[in-house]
Amino acid sequence: MGRQKNDRQLPLLVASLKRLLRARGIGYREIAQTLAVSEPTIKRWFAGQGITVERLEDLCTFADVSLIELIEFTAHDADARLRQLSVEQEQALAQDKNLAFVLTIILRGWSPDELWSEQGLEPAALVDYLTRLDKLRLIDLLPGNEMRLLTVRDIEWRKDGPMRTQLAQWIKADALGAWQPGAPWGAELVKLSESSLTRLEDMIRDFQRNIRLLGEADRHASAAQKTWYSVLISSSQLDLRTLPAKPKGLAAGR
């Protein structure tokens, strides 16, 4: 069976290239002048829009690496990052909804500048959150409030751990308690085997990735055009044996 296409690989390569260029002090303007394109075009490429393999190879020359070396660097960097947090790390996030929210939007690729401009966080509050995440060893806090993520972007929360338990409570409270008419929703009632339930879990993970891609596509839209949504994907086992055997009011023997 062939390997399935992974839409997350290109953003990982671009993110690694950004870090290499930043370390060398090379900015968008210098690259744009050398390649004889506009600076907004370079920004679009680094946002994953319209970038081709050939263009990626061109950009690699500025970091003095080949495309193969960039792939190897990215793979090593991804493997070195945390995929599952410790119970203590999860517990610290579960105890502070705001801290967990800041980490979540960092995992979505948001920078400190975007946290300032889009969320309206005061500088002191932002530094406090970043410092706490640094102490938890979830990010490396660098000079100028720059940061390096120490985890993968799709963290695997422990199945019965503090964050999955707390997330379920937060999301249900927000999504079901403040449901708005017109918001997208759907529901299905099905009878599934254990093997189908396992496939359902895989489908939910794929759906989550697609939702994140929608968010990535809207990253550069103005703040006025966007609203935060919590998307709840859940299943609940039902016992239909409690249904009455006969319709109400039907006389016995009829």
C-alpha positions as CSV (number, residue, x, y, z in Angstrom):
1,M,0.0,0.0,0.0
2,G,1.5,3.4,-1.0
3,R,2.4,6.0,1.6
4,Q,-0.4,8.6,2.0
5,K,0.3,12.2,1.2
6,N,1.2,14.2,4.3
7,D,0.2,17.9,3.9
8,R,2.1,18.8,7.1
9,Q,5.6,18.1,5.7
10,L,6.0,21.3,3.7
11,P,5.2,23.6,6.6
12,L,7.7,21.7,8.7
13,L,10.4,22.2,6.0
14,V,9.6,25.9,5.7
15,A,9.7,26.3,9.5
16,S,13.1,24.7,9.7
17,L,14.4,26.9,6.9
18,K,13.1,30.0,8.7
19,R,15.1,29.0,11.8
20,L,18.3,28.5,9.8
21,L,17.9,31.8,8.0
22,R,17.2,33.6,11.2
23,A,20.3,32.1,12.7
24,R,22.3,33.5,9.8
25,G,20.6,36.9,10.1
26,I,19.1,36.7,6.6
27,G,15.8,38.5,6.1
28,Y,13.1,38.6,3.5
29,R,14.4,41.8,1.9
30,E,17.8,40.4,1.1
31,I,16.2,37.2,-0.4
32,A,13.8,39.2,-2.5
33,Q,16.5,41.5,-3.9
34,T,18.7,38.5,-4.8
35,L,15.9,36.5,-6.5
36,A,14.4,39.7,-8.1
37,V,10.9,39.2,-6.7
38,S,8.9,41.3,-4.3
39,E,9.1,41.0,-0.6
40,P,5.4,40.1,-0.3
41,T,6.1,37.2,-2.6
42,I,8.8,35.9,-0.3
43,K,6.5,36.2,2.6
44,R,3.8,34.2,0.8
45,W,6.3,31.5,0.0
46,F,7.3,31.3,3.7
47,A,3.6,31.1,4.5
48,G,3.4,28.0,2.3
49,Q,1.5,29.8,-0.5
50,G,2.7,29.1,-4.1
51,I,6.0,27.6,-3.1
52,T,7.4,24.9,-5.3
53,V,10.3,22.4,-4.9
54,E,12.4,24.5,-7.2
55,R,11.7,27.7,-5.1
56,L,12.4,25.8,-1.9
57,E,15.8,24.8,-3.3
58,D,16.5,28.4,-4.2
59,L,15.7,29.5,-0.7
60,C,17.9,26.7,0.7
61,T,21.0,28.3,-0.9
62,F,20.6,31.4,1.4
63,A,20.9,29.1,4.4
64,D,23.8,27.3,2.7
65,V,22.1,23.9,2.9
66,S,20.8,21.5,0.2
67,L,17.2,20.4,0.1
68,I,18.3,17.0,1.2
69,E,20.1,18.5,4.2
70,L,17.1,20.6,5.1
71,I,14.9,17.4,5.0
72,E,17.4,15.6,7.3
73,F,17.6,18.6,9.6
74,T,13.8,18.8,9.8
75,A,13.4,15.1,10.5
76,H,16.0,15.2,13.3
77,D,14.4,18.3,14.8
78,A,10.9,16.8,14.7
79,D,12.1,13.5,16.3
80,A,13.8,15.5,19.1
81,R,10.6,17.2,20.0
82,L,8.1,16.0,22.6
83,R,5.2,14.1,21.2
84,Q,3.6,13.3,24.6
85,L,4.0,15.5,27.7
86,S,4.7,14.3,31.2
87,V,1.8,14.0,33.6
88,E,3.2,17.0,35.5
89,Q,3.3,19.1,32.3
90,E,-0.2,18.2,31.4
91,Q,-1.4,18.9,35.0
92,A,0.1,22.4,34.9
93,L,-1.8,23.2,31.7
94,A,-5.0,21.6,32.9
95,Q,-5.0,23.8,36.0
96,D,-4.8,27.1,33.9
97,K,-7.2,27.4,30.9
98,N,-5.5,30.6,29.7
99,L,-2.1,29.1,29.7
100,A,-3.4,26.0,27.8
101,F,-5.0,28.4,25.3
102,V,-1.8,30.3,24.7
103,L,0.1,27.0,24.2
104,T,-2.6,25.8,21.8
105,I,-2.4,28.9,19.5
106,I,1.4,28.7,19.6
107,L,1.1,25.1,18.4
108,R,-1.0,26.5,15.6
109,G,2.1,28.5,14.5
110,W,1.2,31.9,16.0
111,S,4.1,34.2,16.9
112,P,4.3,36.5,19.9
113,D,3.6,39.5,17.6
114,E,0.3,37.8,16.5
115,L,-0.6,37.1,20.2
116,W,-0.1,40.8,20.8
117,S,-2.0,42.1,17.8
118,E,-4.9,39.6,17.5
119,Q,-5.5,38.7,21.1
120,G,-4.7,42.1,22.6
121,L,-2.5,40.5,25.3
122,E,-0.6,43.1,27.3
123,P,3.2,42.7,27.0
124,A,3.6,41.8,30.7
125,A,0.9,39.2,30.5
126,L,2.4,37.7,27.3
127,V,5.9,37.5,28.9
128,D,4.4,35.8,31.9
129,Y,2.7,33.1,29.8
130,L,5.8,32.5,27.7
131,T,8.0,32.4,30.8
132,R,5.7,29.8,32.4
133,L,5.8,27.7,29.2
134,D,9.6,27.9,29.2
135,K,9.8,26.7,32.8
136,L,7.6,23.8,31.8
137,R,10.1,23.1,29.0
138,L,7.4,23.3,26.3
139,I,9.2,26.2,24.6
140,D,12.6,27.8,24.6
141,L,12.1,31.6,25.4
142,L,14.7,33.5,23.4
143,P,15.8,37.2,23.5
144,G,13.2,39.6,22.2
145,N,10.3,37.2,23.1
146,E,11.3,35.0,20.3
147,M,10.6,31.3,21.0
148,R,11.4,27.8,19.8
149,L,8.8,25.1,20.2
150,L,10.0,22.0,22.1
151,T,7.1,19.8,21.1
152,V,5.5,18.6,17.9
153,R,2.5,20.7,16.8
154,D,0.0,17.9,17.2
155,I,0.7,16.8,20.7
156,E,-0.7,13.4,21.7
157,W,-2.5,14.0,24.9
158,R,-2.6,11.0,27.3
159,K,-5.8,9.0,26.7
160,D,-6.9,9.3,30.4
161,G,-4.5,12.1,31.3
162,P,-5.2,15.5,32.9
163,M,-5.5,17.4,29.6
164,R,-8.0,15.1,27.8
165,T,-10.1,15.1,30.9
166,Q,-10.0,18.9,31.3
167,L,-10.3,19.6,27.6
168,A,-13.5,17.6,27.5
169,Q,-15.0,19.7,30.3
170,W,-13.9,23.0,28.8
171,I,-15.0,22.2,25.2
172,K,-18.4,20.8,26.3
173,A,-19.1,23.8,28.4
174,D,-18.2,26.2,25.6
175,A,-19.7,24.4,22.7
176,L,-22.9,23.1,24.2
177,G,-23.5,25.8,26.8
178,A,-23.0,28.7,24.3
179,W,-24.3,27.1,21.1
180,Q,-25.4,29.7,18.6
181,P,-28.1,29.2,15.9
182,G,-26.5,29.0,12.5
183,A,-23.2,27.5,13.7
184,P,-22.3,24.3,11.7
185,W,-23.2,21.1,13.4
186,G,-24.1,17.5,12.7
187,A,-24.9,14.2,14.4
188,E,-25.2,10.5,13.5
189,L,-26.6,7.5,15.3
190,V,-24.9,4.2,14.3
191,K,-24.1,0.8,15.7
192,L,-20.4,0.0,15.5
193,S,-18.0,-2.9,16.1
194,E,-14.8,-2.5,18.0
195,S,-12.8,-2.4,14.8
196,S,-15.0,0.3,13.4
197,L,-14.6,2.3,16.6
198,T,-10.8,2.2,16.1
199,R,-11.3,3.5,12.5
200,L,-13.6,6.2,13.9
201,E,-10.7,7.4,16.1
202,D,-8.5,7.6,13.0
203,M,-11.1,9.5,11.1
204,I,-11.5,12.0,14.0
205,R,-7.7,12.6,14.0
206,D,-7.8,13.2,10.2
207,F,-10.7,15.6,10.6
208,Q,-8.8,17.5,13.3
209,R,-5.9,17.9,10.9
210,N,-8.3,19.2,8.2
211,I,-9.7,21.7,10.7
212,R,-6.2,22.9,11.5
213,L,-5.5,23.4,7.8
214,L,-8.5,25.6,7.6
215,G,-7.1,27.7,10.4
216,E,-3.7,27.9,8.6
217,A,-5.4,29.0,5.4
218,D,-7.1,31.9,7.3
219,R,-3.9,32.9,9.2
220,H,-3.3,36.0,7.1
221,A,-6.9,37.2,7.0
222,S,-7.5,40.3,9.1
223,A,-8.6,39.9,12.7
224,A,-12.0,41.5,11.9
225,Q,-12.7,38.7,9.4
226,K,-12.1,35.9,11.9
227,T,-13.8,34.5,15.1
228,W,-12.6,31.8,17.4
229,Y,-14.6,28.6,17.3
230,S,-14.3,25.4,19.5
231,V,-15.1,22.4,17.4
232,L,-16.3,19.4,19.4
233,I,-15.9,15.9,18.0
234,S,-17.1,13.2,20.3
235,S,-18.9,9.9,20.5
236,S,-21.1,8.5,23.3
237,Q,-22.1,4.9,23.8
238,L,-25.9,4.5,24.1
239,D,-28.0,1.7,25.6
240,L,-31.1,1.5,23.6
241,R,-32.4,-1.5,25.6
242,T,-34.1,1.0,27.8
243,L,-36.6,1.8,25.0
244,P,-40.1,0.7,25.9
245,A,-41.2,-2.6,24.2
246,K,-44.6,-1.2,23.3
247,P,-45.8,2.3,22.4
248,K,-47.3,4.2,25.3
249,G,-51.0,3.9,25.7
250,L,-51.2,0.6,23.8
251,A,-53.5,-1.8,25.7
252,A,-52.2,-5.2,26.6
253,G,-53.2,-7.9,24.3
254,R,-54.0,-5.7,21.3
